[in-house]
Amino acid sequence: MTTTISDRVVTTRSARANAHIGRHAQTIAIAVVLVVLLIFFSFSADRFATAGNMLNLIRQIAPTLIVATAMTFVICTSGIDLSVGSTVALSGSLLAIVLQHGWDPTLALIAILALGAAIGFVNGWFSAYQGIPPFIVTLAMLSIMRGTALRATEGYSTPIDGDLWIVQLGQGRVAGVPVPAILAVVIALVAWLTLTRTPFGRYVIGLGSNGESLRRAGVNTRRVGLTVYVLTGLAAALAGVLIATRLSSGSSNAGTGFELEVITAVVLGGTSLFGGRGSMLGTILGALVLGVIANGLVLLHVSPFYVQIVQGGILLLAIFSNSKVWARFGAVRK
């Protein structure tokens, strides 16, 4: 009798372990890929593993990570936001312009973040309340925001005075750690807690998996859909501020291809483009993988043009893995 009970306990524990691995297989896989990349570039590129390069790496990927955490919420609802790159450009450009016109840096920062939230509100209102496909809405906003940034700057970069405190958001350090990295870590932690530990996070996942059932349960699904786009707009505006202050310049050309990088990080981390499944930890790992690849290739003196080719290939592979490989793996585990 004792042996039988013991066998059952072992079997139950084994089944739970297998189920846990099945649910997090892609996150585990991307973590392994990250470790392999770190080892490879550490041996192949002399300066890769230095403390200075590591700090520079996390500072560079901070804007991507910040927007990717917000994009995770959007994609979990089976939505998409293609306007984040243009929002980055417009936010950074307008920040530089208003500072040049003598605005108080604090007021300028608040105004730019409010602008980002307003852009997200427009995206969410058309998508969630008017039923227009998010792809179409955000594609239109991509064009509008980029055109607005070009018109505002006339195609030129606008310098930012390095003596203003706001420049420290992009260039400052706290105990040797870049400020953008600290902001990215804090935002990623809050996003992880929100997605995994709050009713809003459950609503986001539910909206992507079965929105009608969620609506019948009394949840205002349109408000949830609107909120996630406001979050991405706000995150993109913050990313634009960080990039502009890091470079001490606002440019309408900033953020070109940024939406591809962000979406790749999210999908690579295991979030399904079809909604209903997401991993904030996976998104963080996905952003790190992209940052390590870009940084490592530059240190190996590989043409930067190949970085976009690699990112596109990774996105295609990630989507294939999401819809075919890991979906089947999860089904087998179940």
ZIFENGI-V251018 format. One record per backbone hydrogen bond with DSSP energy under -0.5 kcal/mol. NH is the residue of the N-H (numbers start at 1). CO is the residue of the C=O. Records with the same first field share a line. If there is no record, write none. Layout:
BEGIN
NH=CO / CO
END
This chain:
BEGIN
5=1
6=2
7=3
8=4
9=5
10=6
11=7
12=8
13=9
14=10
15=11
16=12
17=13
18=14
19=15
20=16
21=17
22=18
23=19
24=20
25=22
28=24
29=25
30=26
31=27
32=28
33=29
34=30
35=31
36=32
37=33
38=34
39=35
40=36
41=37
42=38
43=39
44=40
45=41
46=44
48=45
49=45
50=47
54=50
55=51
56=52
57=53
58=54
59=55
60=56
61=57
62=58
65=61
66=62
67=63
68=64
69=65
70=66
71=67
72=68
73=69 / 70
74=70
75=71
76=72
77=73 / 74
78=75
79=74
84=81
87=83
88=84
89=85
90=86
91=87
92=88
93=89
94=90
95=91
96=92
97=93
98=94
99=95
100=96
101=97
102=99
103=98
108=104
109=105
110=106
111=107
112=108
113=109
114=110
115=111
116=112
117=113
118=114
119=115
120=116
121=117
122=118
123=119
124=120
125=121
126=122
127=123
128=124
129=124 / 125
130=125
132=126
136=133
137=133
138=134
139=135
140=136
141=137
142=138
143=139
144=140
145=141
146=142
147=143
148=144
149=145
150=146
151=147
152=148
153=149
154=150
155=150
156=153
158=250
159=157
160=248
164=161
167=164
168=165
169=166
170=167
171=167
172=168
174=177
177=174
179=172
182=178
183=179
184=180
185=181
186=182
187=183
188=184
189=185
190=186
191=187
192=188
193=189
194=190
195=191
196=192
197=193
198=194
201=194
202=198
203=199
204=200
205=201
206=202
207=203
208=204
209=205
210=206
211=207
214=210
215=211
216=212
217=213
218=215
219=214
221=219
224=220
225=221
226=222
227=223
228=224
229=225
230=226
231=227
232=228
233=229
234=230
235=231
236=232
237=233
238=234
239=235
240=236
241=237
242=238
243=239
244=240
245=241
246=242
247=243
248=244
249=244
250=158
254=251
256=253
258=255
261=257
262=258
263=259
264=260
265=261
266=262
267=263
268=264
269=265
270=267
271=266
272=277
275=272
276=76
283=279
284=280
285=281
286=282
287=283
288=284
289=285
290=286
291=287
292=288
293=289
294=290
295=291
296=292
297=293
298=294
299=295
300=296
301=298
302=297
306=303
307=304
308=304
309=305
310=306
311=307
312=308
313=309
314=310
315=311
316=312
317=313
318=314
319=315
320=316
321=317
322=318
323=319
324=320
325=320
326=321
327=321
328=324
329=325
330=326
331=327
332=328
333=329
334=330
END
